[in-house]
Amino acid sequence: MDARQRGITKRGNSVQLSFTFQGVRCRETIPMPPTKTALKELALKLQAIKHEIKIGTFDYFRHFPYSKKAKEFRKTRPDLYTIKEALINWLRRNQAKLQKSTLQDYNSAIYHHLIPTFGDLAIAELTASKVKEWLSELPCSNKRKGNILTPLRQTFEELYHDEIIDKNPLTRVKNLPNKTREPEPFTQYEIAKILNELTEQAKNLIQFAFYSGLRTSELIALSWQDVDFENNRVFVSSAYVRGQLKDTKTKSGKREVILQPQARDVLLNQQNFTKQQNETVFHDPDTHQPWRNDQPIRKKVWIPALKRAGIKYRNPYQTRHTFASAMLSRGENPMFVAQQMGHKDWGQIRKVYGRWIPSSK
């Protein structure tokens, strides 16, 4: 029986081994001169490979760690395929479909939390109890814990549907309940004091936030094309998240917001500053460029204004709570308020702002 018949082929200064694994014809090149000694050693190696395949113990990756085929076959071995490999492969396959901000979040979760904790485990070794124990010790909010867990959930869901694993341990790990902060809306007196500490574009920005209910990300993405003075409304369809313009978070987030008198006054005044460019409505008065995220607003406008006004600090999201509570307190229909806020129904309104709904008192 010659070398070719035994599955060994000479190729210049290398030797190719051929064998069948899981119904697939495999060829692996060994970079060594085909001397008699080398051929004898490779014949023994090939014999060992075939024996391991026959008894079900063959580890492709151990024999050929740099082989592309080895990486593919490794995925079919839950006892060998590591969580690190699975996460990285899942991210690579899906990154083109993700928003840039989402991709940044997933990269952070995978490389700063999931791989350092679970990366060296084989996918077959992950259990629900291991994940729950880790979550119980993770020093962050329940919402953040759920976000960190998302790439792991999606990776194992894919492994399960591809029939690489027989059961998904993540189905037995429930997201922990989010602790919703109680709204702390500002009073009209507090609003007046805050606005009194601001001028021109900074004042317009904050006043519009109080009287429109827009999220800060939506507020800074608002363009003059979104403003319809004739019908007294603005169209909300996009948001700036981490410097990237993207669609609103949910389908219901795309909405028409009726302009309250104070919000309309802001836009009429803001025309003096940015209407000529006919693009983004609100600009940073220091740079004369559009805002791209909420951090500069918080540091340069919001915090200093509250300090000067002597008002207890609350985060800028409370302007949204202020808008909702004021609308409900004066008897606006909760469904209408939900639509103005970008909620798909009024369930969230009832849950968060129930005490401001007159009929609930």
ABEGO torsion letter per residue (X at the ends): XBAAAAGBBBBEABBBBBBBBGGBBBBBBBBBBBBAAAAAAAAAAAAAAAAAAAAGABBAAAABAABAAAAAAAAABAAABBAAAAAAAAAAAAAAABBAAAAAAAAAAAAAAAAAAAAABBAAABBAAAAAAAAAABBBBAAAAAAAAAAAAAAAAAAAAAGABABBAAAABBBBBBBBBBBBBBBAAAAAAAAAABBEAAAAAAAAAAAAGBBAAAAAABBAAABBAAAGBBBBABBBBGGBBBBBABAAABBBBBBBAAAAAAAAAAAAAAAAAGBBABBBAAAGBBBABAAAAAAAAAAAAAAAAGBBBBBAAAAAAAAAAAAAAAGBBAAAAAAAAGBABAAAAAAAAAAABAAAX
